[in-house]
Structure formats: C-alpha cells, structure tokens
Amino acid sequence: MFTGTIKIKVCEACGLRPTDFQTRHMMTFGNKEVEKIDAYVSIDIDENHLDHSTTKPKTFDPVWNEYFVHEVHNAKNLSLTVFHDAAIPPDDFVANCNIPFEDLTHREKEQQDFW
C-alpha cells in the first residue's frame, strides 16, 4: 500500500481503435470512413475516481502531456482508462491499464518512466 503524494504525467496514446459502438455503426450503415474518437483518460485509485484529462477530439493518437498531483492513502492500484467522450452518455471504453503501487515503489532508481 502507498500513502503520500502521487504525481502523474499523462503523455500520449498511440494507435487507439474505434469503439465497439463505432464499429457496429459503420457495419450497420455501410459507412466506409472510420470516425476518429474524442479521447480522454480517467485516473482511478483502487476503483475510486481521482481525476481525468482533457478531451482530445478526433484522433487515434492523442497527446495530452498533462500533470496531476494528489494525496492518496493506503492505495494499492493505479488505473488509467481511455474513454471516447460520447455525445450521449455513457462514454465508450477504449483501453485501460492497471498498475500496482508495489511496482511503482520498488522499481530501479535509474528508471525514469513507467509504462
């Protein structure tokens, strides 16, 4: 478990794909052009929402370069989830990753980034 200040930099995502809804919509209506997504990142600690990035419109390769600083208590896991900011809620899931705090706190001192 981790208690303290967490500093997160959300950099970018590469090669995101259309959501399941967009794929079904293209197949149903015969639309040949792939609609790009309006991506944002949701930041969660142990399944509790902490923060989110801004939305980057119409891209499969969003670049955020945004910083987040928060105090956390007894945290076990950091979750980053990319969503498509849908016009009608709920927003569509795109991708995610879960990082145990144990992996973050026991890494090599020389290692600068954690992916």
C-alpha positions in Angstrom: 0.0 0.0 0.0 1.1 3.6 -0.7 0.3 6.7 1.3 1.6 10.0 0.1 1.7 12.4 -2.8 1.3 10.9 -6.3 2.5 12.8 -9.3 1.2 11.5 -12.7 2.0 12.7 -16.1 -0.4 11.5 -18.8 1.7 11.7 -22.0 0.0 10.2 -25.1 -1.7 7.2 -26.6 -0.8 5.7 -29.9 -2.8 3.6 -32.3 -6.2 3.6 -30.5 -9.0 2.0 -32.3 -12.7 2.8 -32.9 -15.0 1.8 -30.1 -17.3 -1.2 -30.5 -20.2 1.1 -31.0 -18.5 2.9 -33.8 -17.6 -0.4 -35.5 -21.2 -1.7 -35.2 -22.5 1.7 -36.5 -20.1 1.5 -39.6 -21.2 -2.1 -40.3 -24.9 -1.3 -39.9 -25.0 1.9 -42.0 -22.3 0.9 -44.5 -20.1 3.9 -43.6 -16.7 3.3 -45.1 -14.9 6.1 -43.3 -13.7 5.4 -39.8 -14.7 8.1 -37.4 -11.9 9.0 -35.0 -12.5 9.2 -31.3 -12.6 12.1 -28.8 -10.3 10.6 -26.2 -9.7 11.4 -22.5 -8.0 9.5 -19.7 -9.8 8.7 -16.4 -7.4 8.2 -13.4 -8.6 5.9 -10.6 -7.1 4.7 -7.4 -8.5 1.4 -6.2 -11.6 1.9 -8.3 -12.2 5.4 -6.9 -12.2 8.2 -9.4 -9.4 10.6 -8.8 -9.2 12.9 -11.9 -9.3 13.0 -15.7 -7.5 14.6 -18.6 -8.9 17.0 -21.1 -10.6 15.5 -24.2 -8.6 15.4 -27.4 -11.0 15.5 -30.3 -11.0 13.3 -33.5 -7.8 11.3 -33.1 -6.5 7.8 -32.7 -3.1 9.2 -31.4 -4.0 11.8 -28.7 -1.2 13.8 -27.0 -2.0 15.2 -23.5 1.2 16.0 -21.7 -0.9 16.8 -18.6 0.2 16.6 -14.9 -1.9 15.5 -11.9 -0.9 15.7 -8.3 -3.0 14.2 -5.5 -2.6 12.9 -2.0 -3.6 9.2 -1.6 -4.0 7.0 1.4 -3.5 3.2 1.5 -3.5 3.0 -2.3 -3.0 -0.4 -3.9 -3.6 0.1 -7.6 -3.5 3.0 -10.1 -5.8 2.6 -13.1 -5.7 4.6 -16.3 -8.7 4.2 -18.7 -9.1 5.8 -22.1 -12.7 6.7 -23.0 -14.4 8.2 -26.0 -16.3 11.3 -24.9 -19.6 10.3 -26.4 -22.3 12.8 -27.3 -24.9 10.8 -25.4 -23.7 9.2 -22.2 -22.3 6.8 -21.1 -18.9 7.3 -22.6 -17.4 4.4 -24.6 -14.5 2.3 -23.2 -11.4 2.3 -25.4 -8.4 0.9 -23.4 -7.0 0.6 -19.9 -4.1 -0.4 -17.8 -3.8 -1.2 -14.1 -0.5 -0.6 -12.2 0.1 -1.9 -8.7 1.7 0.7 -6.5 4.1 -2.0 -5.4 5.5 -2.0 -9.0 5.9 1.8 -8.8 7.6 2.0 -5.4 10.0 -1.0 -5.9 11.4 0.0 -9.3 15.1 0.7 -10.2 16.3 4.2 -9.1 17.7 4.8 -12.6 14.4 4.1 -14.3 12.7 7.4 -15.3 9.4 6.3 -16.9 7.0 3.5 -16.0 4.7 2.3 -18.9 
